[in-house]
Amino acid sequence: MNLLKKSTVLVFLMFAANYINAQSSCAELLAMVKSEGYGSSYYSYTSDAISQVTFYEVDGDNYNSYYFAVVRFKNSYTDYIYQVGSRTKSNYAMNYMQSAGEAFWQYIQPYNENLNCAPN
């Protein structure tokens, strides 16, 4: 193999390893958050995009709380986790009945890069 092909294969393997590790970490985080406590779920029967959003509050060290939204999209039936702000649940709850998709884009999607565990 020439140097260019070796470099390309090496870069590909590094990205693949990072992707697999990130997916494993996301699955572990999702399982941990779900096991930590009771979630408040909001179902969207009429939405074309959102099936369900469940909010969790997890108590951390030093009396810190962490807030998560677990979103299930209708097209994938897969749960995705977002680490969100403390007011996200109330903002989403007040607006999802008008449009779950719009409420998702406005209140949850902006937190996508916190964990990188959900599609763009």
N, C-alpha and C positions, 0 to 999 in steps of 0.2 A: 504494500500500500504506500502510496506517496504521502508526503507530509500533509498536504491539504486534506486528503481523505481521512487521515488519522486524526487531524484536528477537528474536522467536522463530526466524526463519530464520537470523539471525546466530549465535545460540547453537547451533542445530543444526549449522551449518557448522563452528563451532569444535570441537564434540565429534566430528564426523565426521573432521575433519582430524587431531585428536589420536589417534583410534582407528586410522586408516590409518597414521599415523606409528608408533604403538606396534606395530602388527602387522608393519610392515616391520622395525622394530628387533628384534623378537623373532625373526623369520625369519633376519635377519642374524646374531644372536647364536647361534641354533641351528646355523646352518651353520658358524660359526667354531668353536664348541665341538666339533662333530663332526669338523672337519678338524684340530683340534689334537692329537688323539691317539687312542689305543685306549680303547674303552669296555668296561666289564664289564656284560654283559646278563643279565637274569633274566627268563625266560619263564613265563607263567602260563596254561597250556593249559586249566585247569579253572575259572578265574575268570570270572565273568560280566561284570566291569568292566575288568580290566587285562589287556592282551595282553602287554606287554613294558615293562620298565624298564631303562634303560641308564645307568650312572653314569660320569661323566668327572671327572678331576682336571686342571685347567689351571694351569700355572705362570705366575704374574704377575710384576710388578716386585718388586724387593727380596726375592726368595725367598718371596713370598706364594703360597699355593695357593688356588685357587677350586674349589669342588665343585658339580657340576651333576647333576641327574637328568633324563633325557629319558624321558617317559612316553607310551606309546601305549595309548589306550583302545580297547576292542573296538568300541564303538558309533560311533567316528569315524574310526579308522585314521589319525589325525593325530598327529604328535609334538608334545608340549608340553614346555617347558623350565622347570625350577625351579632356582634357586640354593639349595643346601642346605648343611647343616653337615658337618663332617669325619667324623662318626660315623654319618651317615644311611645310607650304603651298608652298613656292617656290621649296623646295627640292622634294616634292611630284609631283608638276606640271611638273618638268623637267624629271621625271622618270616614271610616271604612264602609259604612252602610250606603253612603252616596256613591262611592267608587273605591273598591278595595285596591284596584290597580293604582289609581292615583294616590291613595293614601300610602301605599307601599313605596312608590317612587318618591314621594315627598318626605316621608318620615323614617323609612328603614333603609332604602337603597343608598342614601348618602353615607352610611356607615360601612359600606361594602369592603373598603380597604382596611378596616381595622383588623380583620382576621384573614381575609382573602380565602374564605370558605364558601363562597357563593358565586354564581355566574355574574358577569358584568351586565 
